[in-house]
Amino acid sequence: MTSLAQASWIQGRWQKGMAAAGEWLRTHGALVRRLQWAVVLTYAVLLIVPAMLPLPDNASRVWNNFTIVAEFAFWGIWWPFVLLSMILFGRLWCGVLCPEGTLTEWASKHGRGLGVPRWMRWGGWPFTAFVLTTVYGQMVSVYQYPHAALVVLGGSTAAAMVVGYFYTRGKRAWCRYLCPVNGVFGLLSKLAPMHYKVSEEAWRHSMAHAGQPISITKRKPRAVDCAPMLDLRHMQGGSNCHMCGRCSGHHDAMALQWRSPAQEIVEVAASEATHWQTWLIVFGLQGVAIGAFHWSASPWFVTIRQWLATWLIDHDIYWPLADNAPWWLLTNYPERNDVLTWLDGALLLTYIGATALVWGGITLALLAAATRTAGKWRTQRLHHLAQAMIPLAGIGVFLGLSTITVTLLKGEGIFLPWANHARLALLCAANVWSLWLAWRILRQWGLGRLRALSGCSLVLLACLWVDSAWGWLFWWW
């Protein structure tokens, strides 16, 4: 039997090399599993140990305090670069390294094995879970305190194991339907320059010879243990694929391959884009996420808070100014002079919600106007065009998380004077990428150059409007 890299449908040295990489993942499954459990152990130590230690004082540094080590590992390195990895490698993190994926699959192998219920299949979970987790994380200051991280991250992990125990047998129902970042990872992975490609012709050829003697077919096609439960034969994009390599070589028709970073958004998303993906892009990543990064740095927030506090005092209303909320509901660490009152909590929710509506609403309106330039209105075209904003949305969240990295480095005496220049360069690159995708989408609809240019000008306005949010955070405040 010839190797997959020698299959006739895989052409070119680079594609054959990529196919070989996919085969390596499949044939070294035992090594991958050992790596997964090593990540689980590291994750558990970073998550649990700091919650058992006293909070670091002002003299604590990364070299003498494990809590700061864990904070930097999670929020300075882990999460920003996991997001970046989705753009570069697809969901390789999900299939090979994610501790929640490993644990939910392990629990599923030893659990009840029930079928996936209808409520779990609701398409709005990726958006809803992302919004709720993001907002709650801000309420308890998940980036700053180990107890908050244990509740948010540990709670998610515990839920993943419970779902794994009850539903499916050896699969990842949690990852497929309920993971708070599943939707975000799915969107960003559409930009990855690699995916597992399916050759329909090779698949048909394999099926046609499936009943012949083994001496003719050389080997019987093996079953694939696809953890996210995908329809492998009809898989076109990579947004739900965990890139684990288990399907590599299946029917001699599946292989890891290079692709254009525009392919899935321009071609596949024309029919597969949904309104929930649009809400996640526009109101989630470019709305709620922006509000979450904004509020603690916003002078507008401080001004409104002071005005409301004064008004309440003038009217002898004092209960909203109380700071007796438990730490797991609102940040409450008086020893660090970091306490949120009930007013702060209500204003935080209002600020994030208003930011999402204003930035997301105007962005959606501009995208709708751009869609209208194509002629007769089609809602599916709006959802398709919204996918062009994924690069800007993804890079924006990466930059927002990078503020934590830069702040932590400053605390260690490491200053990055070039940080804002790098942020500007990344924002410009993301804008160009989004505009290029928008141009490709509009041309794919069959528009002439003039009408496509008109549509792109409106997408440009949408990009600039989103850029303004990051402008306030990094340069103007």
Helices and strands as residue ranges (DSSP letters): G 4-6, H 13-27, H 29-52, H 66-71, I 72-78, H 79-89, H 92-92, I 93-97, H 99-109, G 118-121, H 125-139, H 146-149, I 150-154, H 155-166, H 173-173, I 174-178, H 182-189, E 194-198, H 200-208, H 214-217, G 232-234, G 250-252, E 254-258, H 263-263, I 264-268, H 269-272, H 275-279, I 280-288, H 289-294, G 295-297, H 299-314, G 319-321, E 332-333, G 334-336, E 338-339, H 342-372, H 379-386, G 387-389, H 390-411, H 419-444, H 449-471, I 472-476
